[in-house]
C-alpha cells in the first residue's frame, strides 16, 4: 500500500484541479483498502469452509486490475516500458498472492477437515475399544470381587478358629506368667532384703573403719605432738647446758661416742622395733648414738608413714 501510494499520487496530482492536489493520496488508499478487505473476507470464508460466489471474485480481480493500472499509468503515459514493468511487479504479486492464498486456504481447510474426520474416526474407534475394555474390566473386577469375598469369608472362618485357639493359649500363658511373676516378686523381695542387709552390714563396717581410722589418726597425732614436745624440751635443756658449760654437746644430747654410733639403716630399724611410749626419745638417742632431734624426726616420719597404711586397711 505504501508503494502504491508513492507511485499513484504523482499521476493523480497531474489530473487534479489546482488547489485539490492534497487529495491525491486518497485514491490509492481507497483502492488498496478494497483489496485488503476482499483478501481478508475471502480468508474468513475459506476458513469457515464456504464459498462466496462470483461477485467477490469480480471485486477481487477488479481491485487488483485497478491497482495495476494506477501503478503503471504514469509510466505508460510517458511511454516508459521499463517503468511499466517495474511498477507492475507489486500489483501483479498482490493479485497472484491473493489468488494463491485463497487456494492455499481452501487446500489447508480440506486437509484439516480430512485430519479431523480421521481423528474423529480414531476417537470413536478408541472410545468403542475403551468401552469394550471397561466392560471386560468390569466383568473381571466383579469376578475378582466375588473371589475376594469367598476368600475373605474363608479367612474370616479361619481367623475365628485361630482367635479361639489363641485366646485359650493366651489364658494359659497369662496364668503361667502370673505364677512366674509372683515367684519372681517373692524372689526379688528376698534378694532385696538380703541386699539391704548386706548394705547395712557394709555401711556398719565402713562406719567402724572410719571410727577406727579417726581414733588411730588422733593417736598418731598425739604421739607426734608428744615427740615434738619432748624434742623441744630436750633442745631447750641442751641449749641450757651449752650456755652453762661453754663446751660442745654432752653425751646426753649427742648420743654415745662415735665408736658406738649405729649405722643409719640399723638405727631406723631399731627405732621401728619399739612401739609408741615404750621408750623415751632420750633413751633411744643414747642407745642408737644419734642425736635427740634426729631420733624425734625419724619417729615422726614413722608415724606419718603408718597413718595412710592404716587408712588403706
C-alpha positions in Angstrom: 0.0 0.0 0.0 2.9 2.4 0.8 4.5 1.6 -2.6 1.1 2.1 -4.4 0.5 5.5 -2.6 4.0 6.8 -3.6 3.6 5.6 -7.2 0.0 6.6 -7.9 0.0 10.0 -6.1 2.0 11.9 -8.8 -0.3 10.6 -11.5 -3.4 11.7 -9.6 -1.9 15.1 -8.9 -1.5 15.9 -12.6 -5.2 15.3 -13.3 -6.4 17.0 -10.2 -7.6 20.7 -10.3 -5.4 23.3 -8.7 -6.0 23.5 -5.0 -7.0 19.9 -4.6 -3.7 18.2 -5.0 -3.8 17.3 -1.3 -6.5 14.8 -2.1 -4.3 12.8 -4.5 -3.3 10.1 -1.9 -6.9 9.3 -1.2 -7.5 7.3 -4.4 -4.6 4.7 -4.0 -5.6 4.3 -0.3 -9.3 3.6 -1.3 -8.3 1.0 -3.9 -5.7 -0.7 -1.7 -8.2 -0.8 1.2 -10.7 -2.5 -1.0 -8.0 -5.1 -2.0 -7.3 -5.7 1.7 -11.0 -6.1 2.5 -11.5 -8.6 -0.3 -8.5 -10.7 0.7 -9.4 -10.8 4.4 -13.1 -11.7 3.7 -12.0 -14.4 1.3 -9.7 -15.8 4.0 -12.6 -15.8 6.6 -15.0 -17.6 4.2 -12.3 -20.1 3.2 -11.6 -20.8 6.9 -15.2 -21.4 7.6 -15.4 -23.8 4.6 -17.9 -21.8 2.5 -17.9 -20.2 -1.0 -18.6 -16.6 -1.6 -19.8 -16.8 -5.2 -18.9 -14.8 -8.4 -19.2 -11.2 -7.1 -16.3 -11.5 -4.6 -14.1 -12.9 -7.4 -15.2 -10.0 -9.7 -14.4 -7.5 -6.9 -11.1 -9.1 -6.2 -10.0 -9.0 -9.8 -11.4 -5.5 -10.4 -9.5 -4.1 -7.4 -6.3 -5.9 -8.5 -6.6 -4.6 -12.0 -7.3 -1.0 -10.7 -4.2 -1.2 -8.6 -2.1 -2.5 -11.5 -3.4 0.3 -13.9 -2.9 3.1 -11.4 0.7 1.9 -10.7 1.7 1.7 -14.4 -0.4 4.6 -15.6 2.2 7.3 -15.1 4.9 5.3 -16.9 2.5 4.2 -19.7 1.6 7.9 -20.4 5.3 8.7 -20.6 5.9 5.7 -22.9 8.4 4.3 -20.4 8.2 0.5 -20.9 10.8 -0.1 -18.2 8.7 1.9 -15.7 5.6 0.0 -16.7 7.4 -3.3 -16.0 8.9 -2.1 -12.7 5.7 -0.6 -11.4 3.7 -3.7 -12.4 5.6 -6.0 -10.1 3.9 -5.1 -6.8 0.3 -5.2 -8.2 0.9 -8.5 -10.0 2.4 -10.0 -6.9 -0.6 -8.8 -4.9 -3.1 -10.3 -7.4 -1.3 -13.7 -7.7 -0.7 -13.8 -3.9 -4.4 -13.2 -3.2 -5.5 -16.0 -5.6 -2.7 -18.4 -4.4 -3.5 -17.6 -0.7 -7.2 -18.4 -1.4 -6.2 -21.7 -3.0 -3.8 -22.4 -0.1 -6.5 -21.7 2.5 -9.0 -24.0 0.7 -6.4 -26.8 0.4 -5.5 -26.4 4.1 -9.1 -26.4 5.2 -9.7 -29.6 3.2 -6.7 -31.2 4.8 -7.8 -30.1 8.2 -11.3 -31.5 7.6 -9.7 -34.8 6.4 -7.5 -34.9 9.5 -10.4 -34.1 11.8 -12.6 -36.8 10.2 -9.7 -39.2 10.6 -9.2 -38.2 14.2 -12.9 -38.4 14.9 -13.0 -41.9 13.4 -10.0 -42.9 15.5 -11.5 -41.3 18.6 -14.8 -43.1 18.0 -13.0 -46.4 17.5 -10.8 -45.7 20.5 -13.9 -45.0 22.6 -15.6 -48.2 21.4 -12.4 -50.1 22.3 -12.2 -48.4 25.7 -15.9 -49.2 26.3 -15.3 -52.8 25.5 -12.2 -52.8 27.7 -14.2 -51.2 30.5 -16.9 -53.9 30.2 -14.3 -56.6 30.2 -12.6 -55.0 33.2 -15.9 -54.6 34.9 -16.6 -58.3 34.5 -13.1 -59.2 35.6 -13.5 -56.9 38.6 -16.8 -58.4 39.6 -15.2 -61.9 39.2 -12.3 -60.9 41.4 -14.6 -59.3 43.9 -16.6 -62.5 44.1 -13.4 -64.5 44.6 -12.2 -61.9 47.1 -15.5 -62.2 49.1 -15.2 -66.0 49.1 -11.6 -65.8 50.2 -12.5 -63.3 52.8 -15.2 -65.5 54.2 -12.8 -68.4 54.3 -10.2 -66.3 56.0 -12.8 -65.0 58.5 -13.7 -68.5 59.5 -10.0 -69.5 59.8 -9.4 -66.3 61.8 -12.2 -67.0 64.2 -10.9 -70.5 64.8 -7.4 -69.2 65.2 -8.5 -66.5 67.6 -10.3 -69.1 69.7 -7.2 -71.2 69.9 -5.1 -68.1 70.6 -7.4 -67.0 73.4 -7.1 -70.4 75.1 -3.4 -70.4 74.7 -3.3 -66.8 75.9 -5.3 -67.6 79.0 -2.9 -70.5 79.8 0.1 -68.3 79.1 -1.3 -65.5 81.3 -1.9 -67.9 84.2 1.7 -69.2 83.8 3.1 -65.7 83.5 1.2 -64.7 86.7 2.6 -67.6 88.6 6.1 -66.8 87.4 5.6 -63.1 88.2 4.5 -64.0 91.7 7.6 -66.3 92.1 9.9 -63.5 90.7 8.3 -61.0 93.0 8.9 -63.2 96.0 12.5 -63.9 94.9 13.1 -60.2 94.3 11.7 -59.3 97.8 14.1 -61.9 99.3 17.0 -60.6 97.3 16.1 -57.1 98.2 16.1 -58.0 101.9 19.4 -59.7 101.5 20.8 -56.7 99.6 19.6 -54.3 102.2 21.1 -56.4 105.0 24.4 -56.6 103.1 24.4 -52.8 102.5 23.6 -52.3 106.2 26.5 -54.5 107.2 28.8 -52.8 104.8 27.8 -49.4 106.0 28.3 -50.5 109.6 31.7 -51.9 108.7 32.6 -48.6 106.9 31.5 -46.6 109.9 33.5 -48.8 112.2 36.5 -48.5 109.9 36.1 -44.7 109.8 35.9 -44.5 113.6 39.0 -46.7 114.0 40.8 -44.6 111.4 39.8 -41.4 113.2 40.9 -42.9 116.5 44.3 -44.1 115.0 44.8 -40.7 113.4 44.1 -39.0 116.7 46.5 -41.3 118.5 49.2 -40.8 115.9 48.7 -37.0 116.0 49.0 -37.1 119.8 52.2 -39.2 119.5 53.7 -36.7 117.0 52.8 -33.8 119.3 54.4 -35.7 122.3 57.5 -36.4 120.3 57.8 -32.8 119.1 57.2 -31.5 122.7 59.9 -33.8 124.1 62.3 -32.8 121.3 61.6 -29.2 122.1 62.3 -29.7 125.8 65.5 -31.6 125.1 66.6 -28.8 122.7 66.0 -26.3 125.5 67.9 -28.4 128.0 70.7 -28.8 125.5 71.0 -25.1 125.0 70.9 -24.5 128.7 73.8 -27.0 129.2 75.8 -25.4 126.4 75.3 -22.0 127.9 76.5 -23.1 131.3 79.5 -25.3 130.3 80.5 -23.3 127.3 81.5 -26.6 125.5 80.2 -29.0 122.9 77.1 -31.1 123.4 77.3 -33.6 126.2 76.8 -37.3 125.8 73.2 -36.9 126.8 72.5 -34.7 123.7 74.9 -36.2 121.2 74.4 -39.8 122.0 77.1 -42.4 122.5 80.7 -41.9 121.4 81.5 -42.1 117.7 82.7 -45.6 118.0 79.2 -46.7 119.5 77.0 -44.8 116.9 74.8 -47.2 114.9 74.6 -47.0 111.1 71.6 -45.1 109.9 69.8 -48.1 108.5 70.3 -50.1 111.7 69.2 -47.1 113.7 66.0 -46.7 111.7 65.2 -50.4 112.1 65.9 -50.2 115.8 63.5 -47.2 116.2 60.7 -49.0 114.3 61.1 -52.1 116.5 59.6 -50.2 119.5 56.0 -49.2 119.9 54.7 -45.8 120.9 55.6 -44.9 124.6 57.8 -47.9 125.2 61.0 -45.8 125.4 61.6 -42.1 125.5 63.3 -40.2 122.8 66.4 -39.6 125.0 66.7 -43.3 125.8 66.5 -44.1 122.0 69.1 -41.4 121.3 71.5 -42.8 123.9 71.1 -46.4 122.6 71.5 -45.6 118.9 74.2 -42.9 119.3 72.2 -40.4 117.2 71.0 -37.0 118.4 67.7 -36.4 120.1 66.5 -34.2 117.2 67.3 -36.9 114.6 65.5 -39.6 116.6 62.4 -37.3 117.0 62.3 -36.6 113.3 62.6 -40.3 112.5 59.8 -41.2 114.9 57.5 -38.5 113.3 58.2 -39.9 109.8 57.4 -43.4 111.0 54.1 -42.2 112.5 53.2 -40.4 109.2 54.1 -43.5 107.1 51.9 -45.7 109.3 48.9 -43.4 109.0 48.0 -44.0 105.3 48.7 -47.7 105.6 46.1 -48.0 108.4 43.6 -45.8 106.4 44.0 -48.2 103.4 43.4 -51.2 105.6 
